[in-house]
Every structure is written in C-alpha cells, then in structure tokens.
Amino acid sequence: MKAYVFPGQGAQFVGMGSDLYNTSDVAKEFFEKANNILGFKITDLMFSGTEEDLKQTKVTQPAIFLHSVILAKTLGEDFHPEMAAGHSLGEFSALVAAEAISFEDGLLLVSKRALAMQKACELNPSAMAAILGLDDEIVENICKEIPEIVVPANYNSPGQIVISGSVEGIDRAIEKLNAAGAKRAIKLNVGGAFHSPLMEPARIELEKAIDSTIFSHPVCPVFQNVDALPYTDPQKIKENLKLQLTAPVRWTQTVKNMLADGATSFAEVGPGTVLQGLIKKVDRQVLTESAV
C-alpha cells in the first residue's frame, strides 16, 4: 500500500514549481489561480525570486503548499492515495490532495496561517532547537524542568526532536540537554516557537478561518499531526486541525502508525526529500520515493 506524504516549512528552494508550470497546462492554470487568490504573483517569487524572498513566511508556506498540491494534481490517474499525511504545513497539502478541502479554501487557510504565525512571532520573541541523540522521554522531562515555556514541538524521527519555546527557555534547555548527553543541540533559523503555547494567538485566528471552511470526507484516511491517527470524519479533521498550531507534530508516531496500517512504500509529494530521510530513520527497509 502506497502512502503519500507532504513536506512542511523549510523544504522551499528558488525555482520550485517552474518545471510544472512550463510543462503542464493543469499546473499553469492552478498557479495562475493562486496568483489571483493571493493578490500577488507568488509564481515570480517561487520561480525566480531570491532565497530571502522565499524565506518570508507569507511566501514560504503558500509556496510549499502550491508545489505539493499542484504536483499531486498533475499526477492525474496515477494519484490514488490509500493513506496520506503531512508534516505541519504539509497537513493542509495532504487534506487538499485527499479532497477534504478545496484548492481555493486550502490556499486561503495556508495564507492566513502564515500571516497569523508571523504576527504571533512578533508578539513574543521565541525560538526552536533541534535535539539529536536523546530518547524522547529525556527531552520531555528536561523541558518540564525549565521554568520557562519549553515544549517538544516536532517528534521527527527516533533520536531527533525539535523543541520550541521562549528564547531564554530554549537557551537553558540546550545547556541541560547537552549536559544530558545530546549529540547535538542547535538553535534553528526560524521566526519563532511553532507548535508551542506561544502560538496561541495564531491558533485563535486560524480557528475562525477553519470554522468557516467547508470540509468533506477525504478519499483516503489522513493521519493527523496532533495524535498521529487516521481520520476520515470531516468534523474530527477540523477539530484536530484547530489544535495543530499549539500541539507537537507527532511525525515518528505517524510513520509507525502508517506502517502498522499496511503502508509498504511512501511517496513524498512536494519540494525536497526531508520526509523520506525521516521515514528511513523509522524503518530502513521501507521504500521511499519522490512523486513525479
């Protein structure tokens, strides 16, 4: 059984999507539709902008979403997902590809999400750090010891967790995690503390947008970040999506659950190969590929 997975923020690169635009009428139509919906030519920034252009949150998130969703749409008859999942932002791509949300509504939600997250980052200076080489439990316990906001944000693969919190909290946590034997504990170059309580203002803003969006039954189960379980009920999908910004991304658990439910191969739909690398760390034997 083939599982389709969709990447999150950080997978962007200059030139992304230009091959699709130039070789597929279907892709071209969707990209132009996106330019109209967003009110600016995101295609110019994706295809020939600078890395700095692409790093703007209002550009990054819609750009990755567009690359992933439009790629899925160009697969046509070859795209028959039996299960799907996305990492953070990628969950929105997965839901659109699985027909739980329309392309237009998905893009609007992603755009609102990006702007709300940017605003939340400006309200509270905050940070994230990648921790390598420690058991999940050790990282969780050290986060609890810090008298500041510090929480696990991404369970990416066995031995790789990203933590999120206040600047001071992250600095203290890095110190303690290094002392506990972490192979590496490094601050990430991101705008703020994603998937932490510090994203609460963004969650409230996005919740309103999710409430006013129509969700349908997806064509296959979508494994959601919040609890790593598969869902097909539109109301439950909606509720889980509302929690996503302040809850951790349980990617390791998601991959394990997809394997337990019969996934025999994974196709990554979108820019980069980050998810394939993480999946291989969960199970070296499983087949992974980029969807093309």
Secondary structure, 3 states (H helix, E strand, C coil): CEEEEECCCCCCCCCCCHHHHHHCHHHHHHHHHHHHHHCCCHHHHHHHCCHHHHHCHHHHHHHHHHHHHHHHHHCHHHCCCCEEEECCCHHHHHHHHCCCCCHHHHHHHHHHHHHHHHHHHHHCCEEEEEEECCCHHHHHHHHHHCCCCEEEEEEEECCEEEEEEEHHHHHHHHHHHHHCCCCEEEECCCCCCCCCHHHHHHHHHHHHHHHCCCCCCCCCCEECCCCCCEECCHHHHHHHHHHHHHCCECHHHHHHHHHHCCCCEEEECCCCCHHHHHHHHHCCCCEEEECC
